[in-house]
Amino acid sequence: VTMIASCKEFLDVQLRINEKKTLNTLNKDPNRVTIRFPMEGRIKTREMKVNCLIQAQLGCIPIQDFA
């Protein structure tokens, strides 16, 4: 998933500040369902965002934020 997330097809994806909280919750949160392979640290790059969203979609994890 990491390799796919860094492909040129995702170059137009932007990491917005208001999305970080939701993405970090999807990545690691002891009180909620999270992605299967969490990444180290906090979400801070476009590649990390794409990785998180792909894993959430494949894991059928609902995303509450519409941003």
ChimeraX attribute file (.defattr): number of C-alpha atoms within 10 A of each C-alpha:
attribute: neighborCount
match mode: 1-to-1
recipient: residues
	/A:1	13
	/A:2	13
	/A:3	8
	/A:4	13
	/A:5	19
	/A:6	15
	/A:7	11
	/A:8	8
	/A:9	9
	/A:10	13
	/A:11	11
	/A:12	8
	/A:13	11
	/A:14	13
	/A:15	17
	/A:16	12
	/A:17	8
	/A:18	10
	/A:19	15
	/A:20	16
	/A:21	13
	/A:22	15
	/A:23	23
	/A:24	20
	/A:25	18
	/A:26	23
	/A:27	26
	/A:28	19
	/A:29	12
	/A:30	7
	/A:31	7
	/A:32	9
	/A:33	15
	/A:34	21
	/A:35	23
	/A:36	14
	/A:37	12
	/A:38	17
	/A:39	15
	/A:40	9
	/A:41	9
	/A:42	15
	/A:43	22
	/A:44	14
	/A:45	13
	/A:46	18
	/A:47	22
	/A:48	23
	/A:49	21
	/A:50	22
	/A:51	23
	/A:52	25
	/A:53	19
	/A:54	17
	/A:55	19
	/A:56	20
	/A:57	12
	/A:58	10
	/A:59	13
	/A:60	10
	/A:61	14
	/A:62	11
	/A:63	14
	/A:64	7
	/A:65	10
	/A:66	6
	/A:67	8
